[in-house]
């Protein structure tokens, strides 16, 4: 995750090449929720042993969000109501 962010950093910060008046960044609640969760989990930890420990914590938080996004919502699941599926 961190290596990918470092690799994509020039593209992520490309808005700085535009005039300041255009710097209104838009984000989504999903993205904001991820960063709120990172702050919530890391704030009580005052200090970290090393960079790898921070990477592991942030990875686990983002990986948890990724799994939630990939899991289908129960309301979107389709039930198989064909006769062979209903036969016990």
Wavefront OBJ file of the C-alpha trace (Angstrom):
o trace
v 0.000 0.000 0.000
v 2.692 2.486 1.012
v 4.901 1.561 -1.941
v 1.953 2.067 -4.291
v 1.234 5.482 -2.762
v 4.895 6.435 -3.151
v 4.839 5.265 -6.781
v 1.658 7.225 -7.546
v 2.600 10.319 -5.541
v 3.347 12.537 -8.581
v -0.099 11.802 -10.018
v -1.782 12.214 -6.640
v -0.236 15.656 -6.198
v -0.633 16.815 -9.793
v -3.331 19.287 -8.736
v -0.535 21.501 -7.342
v 0.404 22.357 -10.942
v -2.945 24.152 -11.354
v -3.791 27.642 -10.022
v -4.704 27.722 -6.310
v -8.285 28.729 -7.135
v -8.795 25.289 -8.684
v -7.450 23.309 -5.731
v -10.868 22.335 -4.403
v -10.375 18.652 -3.803
v -13.374 16.377 -3.783
v -13.470 13.087 -1.991
v -16.021 10.480 -1.057
v -17.357 9.372 2.288
v -15.717 5.975 1.756
v -12.275 7.553 1.415
v -12.862 9.883 4.362
v -14.118 6.984 6.489
v -10.883 5.083 5.833
v -8.745 7.966 7.040
v -10.954 8.573 10.083
v -10.532 4.907 10.995
v -6.728 5.121 10.592
v -6.618 8.147 12.918
v -8.943 6.459 15.422
v -6.822 3.316 15.564
v -3.405 4.981 15.602
v -4.045 7.944 17.925
v -3.995 5.868 21.162
v -0.714 4.248 20.113
v 1.353 7.394 20.859
v 4.474 5.969 19.174
v 5.395 3.089 16.905
v 8.344 0.719 17.048
v 9.206 1.217 13.376
v 7.749 2.088 9.987
v 6.822 -1.547 9.333
v 4.508 -1.575 12.354
v 2.664 1.479 11.020
v 2.458 -0.144 7.584
v 0.902 -3.282 9.093
v -1.735 -1.328 10.999
v -2.696 0.827 8.030
v -2.712 -2.196 5.712
v -5.030 -4.122 8.033
v -7.450 -1.177 8.242
v -7.573 -0.677 4.472
v -7.724 -4.421 3.844
v -10.739 -4.618 6.170
v -12.493 -1.908 4.170
v -11.579 -3.684 0.929
v -13.175 -6.923 2.163
v -16.344 -5.049 3.130
v -16.554 -3.479 -0.325
v -16.010 -6.809 -2.078
v -18.676 -8.590 0.002
v -22.082 -8.332 -1.673
v -24.799 -6.609 0.295
v -27.570 -9.059 1.321
v -30.178 -6.991 -0.497
v -28.341 -7.547 -3.797
v -28.156 -11.324 -3.488
v -30.363 -13.233 -5.891
v -32.209 -16.258 -4.588
v -32.367 -19.319 -6.794
v -36.090 -20.131 -6.929
v -35.961 -22.638 -9.733
v -37.842 -25.890 -8.980
v -34.648 -27.929 -8.486
v -33.356 -25.377 -5.960
v -36.555 -25.564 -3.909
v -36.618 -29.357 -3.855
v -35.436 -30.666 -0.460
l 1 2 3 4 5 6 7 8 9 10 11 12 13 14 15 16 17 18 19 20 21 22 23 24 25 26 27 28 29 30 31 32 33 34 35 36 37 38 39 40 41 42 43 44 45 46 47 48 49 50 51 52 53 54 55 56 57 58 59 60 61 62 63 64 65 66 67 68 69 70 71 72 73 74 75 76 77 78 79 80 81 82 83 84 85 86 87 88
